[in-house]
Amino acid sequence: MTELEALIARARYILLDFDGPVCDVYAGLPAPEVARTLREQLARDGIVLPEDHQPSDDPLDVFRGTTQLGRQTAAVVQKLLTALEVRAVATAQPTPGTADLIRQARATGRTVAIVSNNSGDAIRAYLAMHGLEHDVALVEGRDGTDAELMKPSPYLVRAAVSRLDTVGARCVFIGDSASDVLAGLVAGVPVIGYAPSPRKARELTDANVRALARSMNDISTAIRALPPASTAELART
């Protein structure tokens, strides 16, 4: 049994990062366009971000730039970014194999949660559009104003584990970035890295990920190979 298969076999709860493992959020509405639109909207409201955050093409970096501008400003940015993310997921590209993974996990008695730096509203909108809202038990997203709680902080992973009323050892977290790996490690949750490219595989390996999946189909195949298990049986693993 490979390390990936062993992690899946032991896991009662499967936590998924959103952008990457579930879908390409900005496939139809590019991230640089979202970041630029967000900066322009903020400028119209008289909000000027710190210079070190102005050039970034990552909308989340724009949000992080609000940390030193106060809670009220952060709340405005959170609201604007959430609205843009909801627009973006309407044209997001599903990651091949993930919908099957989610349904296979549920069919084998496992619980699926999504843990992401994206907003919970955008994640739930995507799940509803793709008929997955009843297959995902929990969404733990960026729903507050404190950018410091986003991954690589373990806060969101720990919050998901707590809300699922379990412990990290009974979970596995599937992410595609070094920040996902760090958040999982600090939270005590083993991480499977989604690495669709050699560059991504090197990044995740350097971050000390436990196992790698070249595609989400690798993980859904591992789940499909497991016998159906009751909650009681999984609780003993």
N, C-alpha and C positions, 0 to 999 in steps of 0.2 A: 504494500500500500504506500503510495506517495505521501509526502507531507500535506499536499493540498487535500487529498482524499481523507487523510486522517483528521485534519482540521474540520472538514465538512461533516464527517461521521460523528465527531464529538459534539458538534454545535447544535444546541436546541434553538438558538436565536441567530439569525443571519442579518447583520447590519450592512447596509449598502450606502456608499457615497452616491451622490446624485449625478453631478456633472462629470461624465466619463463612464462610470460603470452602468448607469441607467440610461443616459442619453447624452447627446452633444447639445447642451442647452442653447448655444449660440450658433447653431448650424445655419439658421435662416435669418437671424438678426445678429450680426457679428459683434463680438465683445467690444472691439474698439469703438464701434458705432454707439453701443450702449453707454460706454464710459464717456464718450464725447457728449452724448445727449444729456447724461446726468450732470456733467460739469456745466453745460450751457444752462440747464434748468436752475442749477444752484446759483450761477452767476446772475441770472435774472432776479433771483430772490435776494441778491446782495451777499451771498455766501461765497467767500473766496477760500479755496483749499490751500494748505501749505504747499510751497513750491515743489517739494520733493514728491508730491503726489499728483501734480498737474500732468506730467507727460504719460502716465501709466495708461495702458490699453486694457487693464483689468478692472472691471466695475467694482470688484471687491476691494481693490486698492483705493479706489475713490472713497468707498465707505470707511475703510481704515483711516483715511485722512481726517475723518471727523472726530477721532478720539480726543484730540487736543482742543476741539472747538466747542465742547460743552454738550450736555445731554439734549438740549432743545434742538440744536443743529443736527445732532446725530439722528434724532427722531424724524426730522424732515428728510434727511438723506435715506433713511431706512424706508420711509413711505414711498419716495420716488423710485428707489432702486427696486423695491418689491413690485411696483406697477410695471416697470420695464422688464423684469424677469418674467412676470405673468405673460406679457406680450411675447417674450422670446420663446417660452415653452410651447406656444401655439405652433411654431415651426421647428421645434427641436427634432433632431434625428435620433430615433431609438437606437440603442446599442444592441447589435445582434446577439440573441441568446438570453438577454436579461429578463424579458417577459416570461420566457419558458422557465428560467431559473426561479423566478418568484413563484410561479404556479407549482413547479415541482417541489419547492421547499414546503409550501403549504400542504401539498398532497402527501408528503412524508412526515407530517406532524410537526413541522418547524414553523417558527414565527419570523416574519420578515419586517424589518424596520429600515427606514431611510434616515441617515445622519449626514447633514450637509451644511455647508456655509451659505447655500442658497436659501431663499425665504421659504418658510413652510407653505405660504399661500401658493407660490409658484409650483412647488413640488406636488401639492394636492391637486392643482389644476391639471398638471401633466398626467397624473395617475387617473383622474376622471376621464380625460380625453382618450386614454388608451385602455380603459376598462380594467384598471388594476387597483382601483380604490378599495375594493373589498379584499384584496389579496395582501395588502400591506397594512399591518396592524398599528404602526406608529410612524409618525413623521417628526423628527427632531431637527428643526431648521433654524436659520438666523432670524429670530423673531423679536429680538431685543435691540437695544441701542448701543450695547457695549461690544465694540469690535474685538476687544481682547479675549472674548469668549469663543471666537471662531477658532477652528483648527488652524494651527497645530496645538492649540490649547486642548486638553482632554475633556473640557467642560461638556461639550455636546455628546460625546461618546458616553461619559459617565452619566449624564442626564438620561440618555436612552436606556442604559442598563438599569438605572434606578426605576424609571417609569415602567419597564418591563418586569420589574420585581424579580430580578435575577442577579447573577454575578458574572464578572467578566470571563471567567473560565468556561462558562457555558455558551459563550458567544463567539462569533467570528466576524471580523469587520473587513469588507471588501472595498478597497480604495485604490486610487491611481496616482497618488502623489506622496512625496516624502512627508508632507504635513499630515496626511492620513495615517501613515505608518507611525509617526511620532505620537499623534493623538491616541492611537490604539495602544501603543506600548505603554505610555504613561497611565492610561486608564485600565491597564491589565487585561486588554482584549487582544487576542492574536489576530494578525492581519494577513490577508491574502492580497497580493498586489495584482491589479489588472494592468498588464503591460503589453499593449498591442504593437509596440515597436521596440527595437533593440535599445534605443535611447531611454525609453521609459523603463525597460527592464534594468538597465544599469543604474538609473536613478533610484529605483525601489530597492535594488540589491544593496546599494551603498547605504540606504537608510535602515538596513537590517530587517527587511520584511521576512516573514516566516516562510512564505511560499509564493510562487508566481503563477498567474494564469495568462496565457497569450491571448485568450479570448474568453468571453463570458460563457461561451458554449463549453469550455473545459470544465467550468464549475457546474453548469446545469447537467452535464454528462455525469459528473461525480455524484450529484444528488440523485439522478435517475437510477444509478446503480445501487442505491441504498434500499433496503427493504422498508416498507411502510412501518412506522413506529408510533406507538401511542405516546402521549405526554408522560405517562408513568414510566415507560421504558426509557425515554430520553432523559428523564430526571435522574436515572441511575447511572448515566454515562459521565 
